[in-house]
């Protein structure tokens, strides 16, 4: 899935073309109406890749579902354009999917400094407590607090293959049968965030194992599309999708708790911005506007407490 990904898609596709002699690997690029040179970059890196361009930015979930529909294989690999596969990585994912009961597999994502992307590669399913620690800035002030350490699997042995809750959607291989059994990605998570968590939660609920495979190695830059969003959009999308996830999986009490935390968290962030601690990519005014929008739409709006909309 690409969105203004001209600067990252070429290494991704070139690496996929070099995955051994297996001719059955399909390479399908679903583009969410990029406005840069993504089309030219795809054609330059891999003329054999199938390129499907959406008429508008439909979000990650809708693009991923469209890619799954277009693919013919029994195994689907959802891969961000800034993830570059090492030699043999795809074959390792296939091997990890072979045991009965395994529905999905994630690989080892390495940062540009050749270190595991701790806290991102795999996570446990979020709870109201772990999300409260995020919303109320506890994780920023005390990153290795017990809640955050457990949620982000900061003490995980990344050298060992193991069952996990949720590998990052940046690199997720899944059996088509398992994917279709849960109806694919929920496109209500727009445009990004929590759609991969939700998918894994539904897979686990149906009895599928989800495995982390360290032998499937990828270099991952991360955040190239999200960083293009204005701060107000980044904030509202994350909190809106957070509440959608909890309405689906945890119920009214958890949602009410998180809405109260959001109100307190936006107040704390506003005070921090006023004394000079606005996010680096925005000014004080932009940050305050973003926080007030989240407060109105996610903490105070009755709609944010309602039932999950139909897909």
C-alpha positions, 0 to 999 in steps of 0.5 A, a space after each residue: 500500500 502506497 501513499 506519496 511513497 516515491 521516496 521509499 517504494 523502490 528499495 522495497 520492490 527491488 528486494 521483493 524481486 530478489 526473493 529467491 527463484 520462486 516465480 509464484 510471488 505476486 507483487 501488487 501495489 495498491 496506491 491511495 491516490 498519491 500526488 508525487 512520483 510513486 507511479 513512476 517509481 514503481 514502474 522503474 523498480 519493478 515493471 512486473 508489479 501490478 499497480 492498482 490506483 484508488 481514486 482517493 485515499 481510502 486508508 490502509 484497511 481498504 487498500 489492503 482489502 483491495 490488494 487481497 481481493 486482487 491477489 491469487 495466492 493462499 498466503 497474503 503479505 501486507 508490507 509497508 513501502 518503507 519495509 525492505 526484505 532481507 534475502 530469504 525473508 519471505 520464505 521464512 514467513 512461509 515456513 512459519 505459517 506451515 504449522 497447523 493452527 498458525 494464522 498469521 506471522 510477523 517478521 523482525 523489523 530493524 531500524 536504520 541503525 541495525 537495531 530491532 525496533 523495540 516497542 513496535 515489532 510486536 505488542 500485546 493487545 491494548 487495555 484501558 490501563 495501557 492506553 491511559 498511560 499513553 494518553 496521560 503522558 506517563 509513557 513519555 515521562 517514564 517510558 519503561 513503566 510496568 504498563 508500557 513495558 508489558 504493552 510494548 513488549 520491551 523485554 521481549 527476546 527478539 531472537 526467539 520465535 514465539 506466539 504473540 498478540 499483534 505483530 506490526 501491520 507494517 509486515 504481516 503475513 497471513 493465510 488467506 483462509 484465516 484472513 477471509 474467515 474474519 472478513 479482512 480488515 475493518 475499513 472503519 479504521 480510517 485512514 490508519 491506526 488500530 486496523 492491524 490490532 483489530 484484525 489480530 484480535 479477531 484472528 485470536 478470537 477465532 483460535 488462530 495462533 499468531 507468531 513472531 519469526 525473527 528469521 524473517 528480517 526486514 529493514 523498516 524506516 517507519 512513519 513516512 506516510 503518517 508524517 505527511 499528515 497535519 498534527 490535527 489529523 494525526 491526533 484525531 485519527 489516532 484517538 478516534 480509532 482507539 475509541 472504535 477499537 475499544 467499543 468493538 472489543 472492550 465495551 462501554 465501561 472501558 470507552 467511558 474511562 478512556 474518554 475521561 482520560 482523553 479529556 485529562 490528557 488533552 488538558 495536560 498537552 495544552 498546558 505543555 504546549 503553552 509553556 513551550 513543549 509543543 510537538 517539534 513539527 507544529 507551533 503552539 497554535 497548531 498544537 492547541 487547535 489539534 488538542 481542542 479538536 480531539 477534546 470536542 470530538 473524542 471526549 465530549 461528543 456523544 457520538 464517540 460513546 455510541 455503538 460501533 458503526 456498521 462496516 
